[in-house]
Structure formats: C-alpha cells, structure tokens
Amino acid sequence: MGMISLWREPVYRFDFDSCRKVERMHLSGAVQGAIARLCRAEEGQPGPTVAQGVVGEDGWVQWKTPLITQPGDRFLAVVDPMPRAGST
C-alpha cells in the first residue's frame, strides 16, 4: 500500500494569452504572511521557481522580481500556508 499524504500546499494556476509584465497576483484565500513561490507549470506540476513573495493583505502577493509573460505561458503559484515569524 502506498503512502497517503495528509499535507497539501495550496496551488493557484495562471495561464497567459499575451505578453505582459506581472508585478503582483491575487491568491484568494491565501494566509497573510505566508510565503508564495511562482513556478513554471510542467505537465501540471510545479517546475522551476521563477519568483517569490510574501502574501499580503487580502491575498495579494507582490513578486520580488516582476514576471514577463509570453502567450501560452502557464504558471503555478504555490503557497506555504504557515506564516513565517516576523513576515507579517
């Protein structure tokens, strides 16, 4: 019998159909102070991390480095739901 994971990180999917500069994203329901990382989506799974940020008020994440998207780009924002001490 395989191992069953009881822990699951919240994941948000973003698909882009145009070139844009993305400086922040809204992650509905994310806990203020949690760490968020933005990854390229590879076969539906998080790939390499391209940006990081801290979830702010109302779920908004200001990325440390703005993201430049191209048509067809797909990203997953993965949130560590446990706020870090001193990050709020």
C-alpha positions in Angstrom: 0.0 0.0 0.0 1.3 3.4 -0.9 1.8 6.3 1.4 -1.1 8.8 1.6 -0.1 12.5 2.1 -2.1 14.4 4.6 -0.5 17.7 3.7 -1.2 19.6 0.6 0.1 23.0 -0.3 -2.5 25.4 -1.9 -1.8 25.8 -5.6 -3.1 28.5 -7.9 -2.9 28.2 -11.7 -2.3 31.1 -14.1 -2.5 30.9 -17.9 -1.4 33.8 -20.1 -2.5 34.5 -23.7 -0.5 37.7 -24.2 2.8 39.4 -23.3 2.6 41.2 -20.0 4.6 42.4 -17.1 3.2 40.9 -13.9 4.3 42.5 -10.6 1.6 41.1 -8.3 -1.1 38.4 -8.3 -4.2 37.8 -6.2 -4.2 34.4 -4.4 -7.7 34.2 -3.0 -7.8 32.6 0.5 -4.1 32.6 1.0 -3.0 33.5 4.5 -1.3 36.9 5.1 2.3 36.4 5.9 2.6 33.0 4.1 5.5 32.5 1.6 4.4 32.2 -2.1 6.5 31.0 -4.9 5.7 31.2 -8.6 6.8 28.2 -10.7 6.6 27.3 -14.4 3.9 24.6 -14.8 5.4 21.4 -16.2 2.9 18.7 -17.0 0.5 20.1 -14.4 3.2 20.1 -11.7 5.3 22.9 -10.3 8.6 23.3 -12.2 11.4 25.7 -11.6 10.7 28.7 -9.3 10.7 32.0 -11.2 9.6 34.4 -8.4 8.9 34.6 -4.7 6.9 36.8 -2.4 5.0 37.2 0.8 1.2 37.1 0.8 0.0 40.5 1.9 -3.4 41.9 2.8 -6.4 40.4 1.1 -4.2 37.7 -0.6 -2.1 40.0 -2.8 1.5 38.9 -3.5 4.0 41.5 -4.7 6.7 39.4 -6.5 10.3 40.4 -5.7 11.1 40.3 -9.4 8.4 41.2 -11.9 7.4 38.4 -14.3 7.4 38.9 -18.1 5.0 36.5 -19.7 4.6 35.3 -23.3 1.5 33.8 -25.0 0.9 30.2 -23.8 2.9 30.6 -20.6 1.4 28.7 -17.6 2.5 29.2 -14.0 1.5 27.7 -10.7 1.7 29.8 -7.5 2.4 27.5 -4.6 1.8 28.8 -1.0 3.4 27.6 2.2 0.3 28.1 4.4 2.3 28.6 7.6 3.2 32.3 8.1 6.8 32.9 9.0 7.7 34.7 12.2 8.2 38.4 11.5 6.8 38.2 7.9 3.5 40.0 8.6 
